[in-house]
Amino acid sequence: MTLSEAVIQHDTLLAVSAIPGVVVWRANSGKAWVKLSEHRYRPIQVNIPGCPDIIGWLPDGRFLGIEAKSATGRIRVEQRVFWANLVGAGGVYLVARSADEAVDAVHKAIECG
């Protein structure tokens, strides 16, 4: 059975948040419409384009971004740009296709410092 990205996100968030010293939360992104009056709405950008599904930091303070993908899910251009910028600034970016994969990668990032 193939897990959906929503299930992978949920399981990953729970599993990674249990690692001592790791702080993570769900980072929704996209556009939302805010009602200004009865007939007027305004779009707002929620988070920056390409932001990973889960963000936070490692015990040493490095920024952590985890993008949850299904077995067939693909990284979008905006996500690749975010990935390159985050790693270039010294952060850690992971693509997780399961919670176990994410936990292993976070432990490896902590060990490698």
C-alpha positions as CSV (number, residue, x, y, z in Angstrom):
1,M,0.0,0.0,0.0
2,T,1.3,3.4,-1.0
3,L,1.0,6.1,1.7
4,S,-0.4,9.5,0.8
5,E,1.8,12.6,1.4
6,A,-0.6,13.7,4.1
7,V,-0.1,10.5,6.1
8,I,3.7,10.7,5.5
9,Q,3.7,14.3,6.8
10,H,1.7,13.4,9.9
11,D,3.8,10.3,10.8
12,T,7.0,12.2,10.1
13,L,6.0,15.2,12.2
14,L,5.3,12.9,15.1
15,A,8.4,10.7,14.7
16,V,10.9,13.5,14.2
17,S,9.5,15.6,17.0
18,A,10.2,12.7,19.4
19,I,14.0,13.0,18.7
20,P,15.6,14.9,21.7
21,G,16.5,18.4,20.9
22,V,14.7,18.5,17.6
23,V,11.9,21.1,17.3
24,V,9.6,20.8,14.2
25,W,6.1,22.0,13.1
26,R,3.9,21.8,10.0
27,A,4.5,24.7,7.7
28,N,1.5,25.2,5.4
29,S,2.2,27.3,2.3
30,G,0.2,28.5,-0.7
31,K,-2.4,31.3,-1.1
32,A,-5.4,32.1,1.0
33,W,-8.2,34.7,0.5
34,V,-8.9,37.1,3.3
35,K,-12.4,38.7,3.4
36,L,-12.1,42.5,3.5
37,S,-15.9,43.2,3.3
38,E,-19.0,41.5,2.2
39,H,-17.9,41.5,-1.5
40,R,-14.2,42.2,-1.3
41,Y,-11.4,39.6,-0.8
42,R,-7.7,39.9,-1.0
43,P,-5.2,37.1,-1.6
44,I,-2.3,36.6,0.8
45,Q,0.7,34.4,0.4
46,V,1.1,31.9,3.3
47,N,4.7,31.1,3.8
48,I,7.3,31.4,1.0
49,P,7.0,29.4,-2.2
50,G,8.8,26.1,-2.0
51,C,8.8,26.0,1.8
52,P,9.1,22.4,3.1
53,D,6.1,20.7,4.7
54,I,7.8,20.4,8.0
55,I,10.3,23.0,9.4
56,G,12.2,23.5,12.6
57,W,15.7,23.2,14.0
58,L,18.2,20.5,15.1
59,P,19.8,20.4,18.5
60,D,22.8,22.4,17.3
61,G,20.5,25.2,16.0
62,R,20.7,24.4,12.3
63,F,17.4,25.0,10.4
64,L,15.7,21.8,9.3
65,G,13.3,21.4,6.4
66,I,11.6,18.2,5.6
67,E,9.6,17.7,2.4
68,A,7.2,14.7,2.6
69,K,6.6,13.0,-0.7
70,S,4.8,9.8,-1.7
71,A,6.6,7.1,-3.5
72,T,5.8,8.8,-6.8
73,G,5.9,12.4,-5.6
74,R,8.2,14.9,-7.3
75,I,10.0,17.9,-6.1
76,R,8.7,21.2,-7.7
77,V,11.0,23.9,-9.1
78,E,10.2,26.2,-6.2
79,Q,11.1,23.4,-3.7
80,R,14.4,22.9,-5.4
81,V,15.2,26.6,-5.1
82,F,14.3,26.6,-1.4
83,W,16.4,23.4,-1.0
84,A,19.5,25.0,-2.6
85,N,19.1,28.2,-0.6
86,L,18.6,26.4,2.7
87,V,21.6,24.1,2.2
88,G,23.7,27.1,1.0
89,A,23.0,28.8,4.3
90,G,24.1,25.8,6.3
91,G,20.7,24.3,6.9
92,V,19.5,20.7,6.4
93,Y,16.9,19.8,3.8
94,L,15.4,16.3,3.6
95,V,13.0,14.6,1.3
96,A,11.1,11.9,3.2
97,R,9.1,9.2,1.6
98,S,8.4,7.6,5.1
99,A,8.7,8.6,8.7
100,D,11.4,6.0,9.2
101,E,13.4,7.5,6.4
102,A,13.1,11.0,7.9
103,V,14.1,9.8,11.4
104,D,17.2,8.1,10.0
105,A,18.2,11.2,8.0
106,V,17.7,13.5,11.0
107,H,19.8,11.2,13.2
108,K,22.5,11.2,10.5
109,A,22.4,15.0,10.2
110,I,22.8,15.3,14.0
111,E,25.7,12.9,14.0
112,C,27.5,14.6,11.1
113,G,27.0,18.1,12.6
